[in-house]
Amino acid sequence: MNVADLSRHFQTLFQDRPRIFRAPGRVNLIGEHTDYNDGFVMPAAVAFSTYVAIAGRPDHTLVIHSEEFPGNFEFDLNSLPVLRTGEWCDYVLGVAIMLQRRGVQFSGANLLVHGDVPIGAGLSSSAAVEVASALALLSMSSGETKLPLPEIARLCQQAENSFVGARVGIMDQFVSCLGKAGYALLLDCRSLKYQPVPIPAGVRLVVCNTMIKHALATGAYNTRREECEAGVNYFAKLDPRIGALRDVSQELLEEHAQALPMTVAKRCSHVVRENQRTLDAARAFAEGDLGRVGDLMRESHCSLRDLYEVSCRELDIMVDAAEGLPGFCGGRMMGGGFGGCTINLVHEESTDDFAQEIVERYLRLTGIAAQVYLCTAEDGAGELN
């Protein structure tokens, strides 16, 4: 992304010089659908990012444009909408509303949004928009209100939950704020404590896009949350200290699995075991045991396919197509599911051959031309000079 081009475009539109804020998308190495169950995840920020150019205006109007999406939107800051509009601007608008609810006062502003995070691919374009918008709007606030990055992540999550209508967990917004170059983050989604997990030198994060798009705000994602909550309600009657599936041990789950509805038992089984896989993967990374990491990623995909039931034919084909390719260490589906991308660990010297061969295999099996992104772990959000 050429920041100078974005600045020039902004000046053409608004006749003013902007400040520019960036927030990255993310990959998640392991720990899927555990974040909204107060569990453990292992995401990394990537170079695909959203940029928000912003400058103040003398009235109380919020003007939102995009370089990628149609529509020019204007809102009165004194009477922001109560309900979502159904347009892409909801991700910006929701953040503005949450900031106001926190008592943050900011002036009218012009915003120009540019994103290079692939939409619907499971790289969390929504969180990148939210975080970049939050930083931009805070720069317009009285005295440039400072909020700690974990609080910004929580606020952006609330915007997506309560305004956009997707009941996502904290992972995407958190790593967009606090990502660290060269590292994934082992994040405890309950306490928000985290530790950097070094990605071994010479290993690339290779993202393979099935080109099947998903939409998290639709019913299937929220239904999975409801099924998890049904499991929590059952176990909380046995032990009131249980407030999330994070608190359910594998032994307790196995003891009571037959008493649960079959679908609820499957969802709980995935989450409880996925939490343990994530902790095991952090240890394996620390020990340099990529073979063990690969095994855990394969187990994660099988669980997402068979127990959580959020995979699809194309994702399964993409995961299978990676097996045996040059430099491949392990891979799985990533993100909310029902389409999107797989995440693969590949030795750097083999990434070009891996990318070429997996595209050919996937095309032969599906007739779809996949896209492959070679990624490294990057730093989190901030202002650009």
N, C-alpha and C positions, 0 to 999 in steps of 0.2 A: 504494500500500500504506500503510495506516494503522499506523504502528509502535506507536502507543499501544494499538490493538486487539490486536495480536500480544502485546504485553506483558501486557495484561489476561487474554488467553486462557491465556498461560503461567502466570500467577499463580493462575488458577482450577484449572488442572491440577495444579500442583506446589507451590502455596502458597509461592512464592519469587519474588523480583524478578530478572529476567534481564538479562544483557547481550545486545545484538543486533548481529549482523554481517550485512553485505550483500555479495553478489557478483553482478555483472551477467552477463547473456547477451551474445552478440556477433553481429554480422554480419561477413561477409568479402567485401570489395569485389572482390578478385581474388586468385588464387593458391590453387587448390583441389586437394586431394590431393597437394600439394607438401610439406606440413609433415613428414610421416613419411618423406619422401625427402631430408631435410636441406636443403630448398629455401627459397623466399621466399614470404611471404604478406602480405596487407594487411587485417587485421581492424580492427574498431572495437567498443568496448563500447557497449551500448545500455541504455536505462532498464529494460527487462524484467529482473527480478532475482530471486534467491533470498535469503531471510532466514532466519537461524538464531538463535533465542533459546536461551540456555544459562545454566544455573546449576549450581554444584557440589552434590554429595550426599555424605554421610559414608561410604558404602561404596565398593566397587570396581565398581559397576554402571554401564553405559552404557544409558540409556533414550532411545529415539528415537521421537518422534511426528511426524505430519504433519497439516497442515490440509487437504491435498488428497487424500491417499492413505490407504487403509485399513491397519489393522494397527498394533499397539503392540509395539515390539521391545525386548527387554532382553538385554544381553550382559555376561558377566563379563570385566572388563578383564584378569584374570589368565589367561584361556583363551579368547581371541577365536577365532571359527571359522577354519579353514584354507581352506575352500571357500566360495564365494559362496552365498547363500541363494536367489537368484533373485528377491528382492523389491527394492523401491525403496531400502530402507535400505542396500543393498550399496554405494552411492556414499558414504555416510557411514562405514560400517563399513570399507571399503577404505582410506579416509584415516586412520582411527584405527590400523589395522594398520601402514600405512606410517610413521606417526609413531613408533609403538613400535619399529619396526625401525631407525629413526634414533636410538634411544636417548632419545626424548622421553618423559618420565614425566608422566602427568596423572591427576588424581583422577577418581572417579566423577562423572557429570554427567547432568542431564536436558536433552534437546534437543527443541525444537519447530521444525519446518521449515515455512516458507511460501514458495511460489514462484509468481511470475506470468510465468515464461518459458513460452511455449507448448510443450507436450511433443511431440516428434517432428517439429517444424517446421524443424529445422536451425539453431536459435538457440542451441544448446548449453546446454540446461537442465542436462545432466549436469555440465559443468564448473562452472557456477554453484553447484550443490549442493556439489560437492567443495571449491571454494575457500572458500565461506562456512563450511563445516564445519571445514576446516583452521584458519581463523582462530579460530573458536569454541573448538575443542579446545585450541589453543595457549594460549588465555587461561586455561585450567584447568591448565596445566602448571606444574611446579615453577619458581618464579621467573618465570612467564610467558615461557617460552622464545621468543626472537625468531629468526625465520628470514627471510632476505632474500626478497622477493616472487618473484624468479625461481626460487629453490629451492622455494618453496611450489608454484609452478606445476609444476615438474618432479615433485615428490612426488605431486601430484594426478593428473598424467598416469600415473605409475607405478601408482597405485591403480586407475585405469580399465583400464590394460593388463593388469596381472598378477592383479587380483582380480575386477573386473567382467567382463573378458574381451573388451573392445573395444580393438583395437590402434591407438588414436587417436594423432595427433601432439601436439605441444606447443602449437599455436596457441591453442586455446580457453581453456585454463587460463591461458596467459600474458597474453592480453588481458583476461581477467576480473580478473587481478591488477593489471595495469599500464595499463589503458586511460586515455585522456586526453581530456577534454571538448573537442569541436571538431576532433579529429584521428583519423585512422586511424593504425595503426602499420605501417611497413614492417619486418617482422621476418625476420631471418636465423635460421632454425630450427636451424642447426648451432651457431652461436656464441652465440645469444640476444642478439646486438646488434640494436638497433632504432633507428629514427628516426621522429619524428612526421611525418605527412603531412597538411597542413591540408586539411580539406574546405571548399571555397569557401563563403563566406557566401551565403545564399540558395538553397542546395541541400539537399534533404532526402533521407534514406535511406528509401526506401519498400519495405517487405517485404510480399510478396504470398504468402499461405499457400494452397497448392493443396488443403489439407485431406487430403492423402494422407500417411499417417504412415510413417516408416521406423524401423528398429531397427538401430543400428550394430553391436550385439553379434552379429548374425546373420552368416551365412557370406559374403555377397557382398562386404562391406567388407574382411574379412580376406583374402579371395581376391585382391583388387586388390593388397594389400600383398605377397602371395606372388609375384604376377606381376612386380611391380617388383623384388623381391629376385632373381628369376630373371634379370632383365636386368642387375642389378648384378653377379651372379656371372659372367655372360658377359664383361662389360666389364672386370672386375677381372683376368681372365686375360690380357687384352691390356695392361693397365696396373695394377699393384698399388696405385698411388696412388688408384685409384677406389674409394671406400668407399660411395658412394650415387649415385643418379641425378643429384644436384646436380653431380657431377663430370664428367658426360658432356656434351660439347659437341654442338651440332646437327650439325656437320660429321662427328664421329665416329659419331654415331647414323646419319646418312644413309649413311655408308660401309658400315656393318655391318647395316643394317636387314634385308636379305634373308637374313642368316644366322640371324636370330632367329625363333622361332616367331611366326606372324602376330599372335597375341593379345598376346604380350609386347612385340613391336615397337610395337603401337598404344599400349599403356600407357606405354612409355618415351617415345614421341613426344609424348604429351600432357604428361607431367611436364617434360621438357626444355624444351619451348616455353612452357609455362605459367610456368616460372620467369622466362624472358625477358620475357613479357608483363607480369608483376608489376613487374619493374624498370622497364619502359617506362612503365607506368601511373603509377608514383611520379614519374617525370620529367614526365609530362604533367600531373599534378595540380600540381606545382610551377610549371609554366609556365601554368597556368590553361586548358589545352587540353582542355575537357570533351568535345569532339568526338572527339579521339583516345582518351580514356578510354573513351567509349562503344563505339568500334570494337573496342578490346581486350577489353571485356566480352563483346561479341557473339562474338568469336573464341574466347574462353574457353568460352562455352556450347556452341558447335559442337564444340569439342574434347572437352568432357565428354560430349556426346551421342554422338559418332561414334567417338572413339578410346578414351576411358576407359569409355564405356558405362555411366554411372551416372545418366543422366537417365531420364525416363519420359514417357509421352504427356501427362500433365497438366502437367508442368513445361515441356515444349516448347510446349504451347498457351499457357501463361501468359507465356512469353517472347515468343512471336509476338504475343500480344494487346497487349503494351505498345507495339509499334512504331507510331509515328505519333500517339500520344496526347499531350495537352497537356503541355508542359514536359518531356517524356521525353528524357533524355540517353543512357541506356544501361542494360542489365540482363542478367541471366543467372541460371541456377540457382545455388544456394548450399548448402553443407553436404555431408554425406556422399552425398546423392543418393537415388534410388529413391523420391522424394517430398519433401515439405517445402516450402521457400519459394524464391522468386526475390528477388533484391536489385536495386533500381532506383534510379538517380540521377534526381531530378525537381526542377525549379525550384520553389521554395517556393510561389510564387503560384499554381501549377497543381496542387498536390498534391490538393486536394479533388476537382477535376474528373477528374484522373488516376485516383484511387481509385474514384470512382463508375463511370467508364467501363470500367475493366479488370474490375471485378466483373461488370458487365453482359455484357461480351464473353465472359468465362470461363464464366459461367452458361449463356449461349446455346450455347456449344460443348461443354460437358461435363455440364450439368445439376447442377453442384456450386456451392454458395454459398461463395465464397472469403472469407477475412478479409484485411484490409489494415491494416498497422501503420505509422504515420508516426513515424519514429525520428530521433534525433540522436545524435551520438557523445558518450558520457558518461565520467565517471571510473571507475576500477577499484574493487576491493574495499576494504572497511574497516569499522571499527566505527561504529555509529550512536549518537548521544546519546539 
